[in-house]
Structure formats: C-alpha cells, structure tokens
Amino acid sequence: MPEEPYNPSPIGNPSVLARRNWWQTKLVIFIGKHTPKCREMVRILSKSLDEPMPLAMRIKKRIHYLICCWCQRYEEQLLYMRKTARAFAEHADESSNAVVPDEAKGRWKEVVSASARVMQGWSEKMEIAGRKFERPHLMWTRALLLTTITAIVAVGFVIAWTNLVRQKASLTDFRDEMISFAKVDPTLEMRSSDLSELMTWLATTHAMSGITIPEKVKSMEPVGCRTLRFRGNDVGLICFRRSNGRRLHLFVADRSAFPRLPSRNYAEFLAQGEWMTAAWADREHTYLMAIQSDQPVLQSLLSL
Amino acid sequence: MNKPDLQTAAEHWVDDHGECLYRFALMRVRNQDVAEDLVQDTFLAAVRGYEKFGGRSSERSWLCGILKNKIVDHFRKLGRETSFTDVEFLSDEFSEKFVSVGFWNHDKGPHEWKAEADQVMHRSEFWQTMRDCLAKLPQKVRDVFTMREMDDVPSKEICALLSITDSNLWVMLHRARMALRECLEMNWFDQPAGGNA
C-alpha cells in the first residue's frame, strides 16, 4: 500500500484535471474522495442504461469525469455497444456463415405465398364489400332517403293543405262561427255612423277595399266595424242598426276563402235558430250577412 | 411509391432477407428447427401486417423488428429460470481492471475507440467479431443481454419473463456489458485491422 494516496488522474492522462500542480492535485484528491470510485461508477453507468440516473448522481458523474477519462470512455463505449447491438439483427447475415436449408427456404416461400394469396383474396372481398358502402353509393342512398322523406312531407303537407282548404271552403263552419260571434254582441273597434269612415278604416288598417254593400243596407245607420280572424283569413265586420233597433252584421272576407259562392242574386240562405244568413260573393270578396229575422226580410235587403 | 403486389413482395422477402433473419434467429435460440419456425412466423406476421407497413423504415428493419418480437415470445413461452452460476462465473473476472481503492488501473482502463461508428457498421468483420464476443458470454447472461440491448425489451419485462429480480438483472447486464466491451476492444478496436486501423 503506497503512502501516497492512489492517484486517480496521473499527469499525461487526457482528463481535464491531472496533478499538474498543487492546486490541481488537491482538487483531484478532493473529487476522487467525494465522487463514486471507478469500480462503483461503471456499475452506475451500466444501470443508467436501464433506468434514469438521479440528478445528484448525474452531477457527481460529471464532476468525476473531470478527473477520470476512463469512466467517460466507458460510458461512451456502452452507448456505442447499445447502438451496434440494436443494429445487429439487420447485419446478422454478415455475422455468420450459417446457411438456410433449401427445404426451409422452399417451405417459407410456399407458406408465405399461400398466406399472401389468402390475404389478397380477403382484401379483394373487403374492397368489394367496401365499395358497396363507399361514398358515391352512400350519397345516392342518402339522396334517395332524402327524396323519400321530402315526398312524405310534401304529401303530408298537401293533405294538410287540402284539409285546410276544405275547412276554409266550409261555409257552414264560417256561418256557425260568425253567428256565434254575432250573438255575443261583439265589441267594435271603430265606431262611427259614417259608412265611408268605416270603409276607410277597414281599407287602411286591414287592406280591405272594394267592399260592395247592398243599397238597402247602405241606407241603414252604421254603428261601427272591426276585424276578426277565421282559419287564417281576415274577416271584416260592419254593423248596422236596423229599424227595430237590432243589429245587422255584415261579415266580409277575401274571395279566396269561399271561391264557390254564388253572386248576390243567387245568395245562399240558411236559417240557424232565430238567425237568418245570406252568403254570396263578388269578384273580390265573400259576404255573409246575418240578422235576427226570416228569409224574406233578408232577401228584401239584398234586392236591388 | 406504390407497394408491390403482396405475393410478389412476400416471395422477395424470403430471397432478400431470409438468410439474415435465419442467422439472427439461430444466434439467439441456438436451435435450427426453432429458428426456422421463428422466421416462418415472422414472414406470416409480415404478410398479415403488410398493410400497416408504411415504408418509414427499410423492409429489413421492419422484418427484424417482427422477428425480435417473435424471439421474445419464444423466450416467454419457455419461461426459463435463470440460475446464477454464470454470474458467479463472471463475478471476479475484471477485478484486475481496478486497483484496490476502486479506481481504474491506469494501464488496464478502457482504451480510446477511434472507430467511426457508422463506418464500422458497414464492415462484416465487425459483426463477426461481435457475434463471437456474444458467443463467449454464458448462455443465460447472453439471453438477458440480447433481450435488453438487441430487442429493446424493458428491464421490468425481462425480470418478469425470466423470474429474476431487478438487482440480479442489473448485475447480469453489467457483467455482460463489461465482458463484451473488453472482448470488442481486444479483438477489434485494438487490432490493426479493427477500428484503430
């Protein structure tokens, strides 16, 4: 055992620190004492290839390398061996002279070709199956589906519309509803004894113009007017006071609501309880007149 | 670039890479029949997975990757237990490399390897030297080393596969690395025809 401590970094070695002077000697001895010895360091370096090295140990390793080029080389060589070992398989044919038996080679080709044929057949089937669901076809299916849905919706709409038209065309409903309305003595939105004023109000507020009122009705005293809605149609109501003090109700709607009604000369009369109604139409409007009286009275009011 | 027809490609694999795969498999399992079966399984797996081969690596790297997995599976099936006779055999082999206080013996420390790594890899003699050096390792130690360093199997998995502890694995790997390094240095890098040439 030499008296002098073992020199981990003799002069002439390529480590960063060698015992070139007093200061370096002290430093080399200090580092040698406070970092793992090389025997331990090579174990640590080997372990570091399999699990991460703690930070403190990484620092010690770096400090140790200052005095020990051999450990540094050792680590570089471990990494180099790993790199070459990973590449070994791809160069295995250069590493030995072992010959593949012809029988084995023939068998591999046979098995691999058969497997490849099966795989190709399979992928062709998949391709054919896939084609059935590929985009253009899918788009065509979607288009068909959309068309069907649209057709169903359109048919439904037409049916609903037809029902609506039928409802609109039902004069009975209109008559019943208007009489019910008249019975409650409805509130009038515009009160005036001036017929032209009422007509102007209807024309300006609800675009109801061109209303033709029978002459005999015109001669009565107007009370007022208002509008109401019946199955989506605007209906104007003009009230007149009869000589007996009771009201005459004249309901006016657009012609399209009841397109099949006859002209005034052939008005349809219908009694409902004590109420008598007459319905007719001109080019623009449909009219329904209701009074609490009988048909002759109503007929006389409509006569020219 | 379009992929060639699968059947044609598969037949080319056998011609172009069969030898390489077989030699690697034989080196690993040391049994001709098993090596042949592993290579065949590799080709079959490659046929099945050809669609997924994106051409990012070379065809040979891809096939070698599959073969490595097959080899690990083979060892897994064997479920072998490792005795430590071999480790004990290696235990003191490199004690002369260090002086008693634990530092490198200056005359016997690692020499500088001047070889340019990429150049070495293109020399078939290097791979022969490496195979010979690996062959000198005791079988079980070599199995552990090749699994870790060639197949890149994680340490934990090797421990589970071979029923050994972490510390045993590290000891075996350390001894194997040290032995292989020493062997490569003596037989390749220190030789005139080797890396130092």
Interface residues (C-beta under 8 A of the other chain):
Chain A: M1 P5 Y6 P8 P10 N13 G32 K37 C38 R39 E40 V42 R43 S46 K47 L49 D50 E51 C68 W70 C71 R73 Y74 E76 Q77 L78 Y80 M81 R82 K83 T84 A85 R86 A87 F88 A89 E90 H91 A92 D93 E94 S95 S96 A98 V99 V100 P101 A104 K105 R107 W108 K109 V111 V112 S113 S115 A116 R117 M119 Q120 S123
Chain B: D5 L6 Q7 A9 A10 E11 W13 V14 G18 E19 C20 L21 Y22 R23 F24 L26 M27 Q32 E36 V39 Q40 F43 L44 V47 R48 Y50 E51 S58 R60 S61 C64 L67 K68 F98 V99 S100 V101 G102 F103 W104 H106 G109 P110 H111 E112 W113 A117 V120 M121 S124 F126 W127 Q128 M130 R131 F145 T146 R148 E149 M150 D152 S155 L169 W170 L173 H174 R177 M178 L180 R181 L184 E185
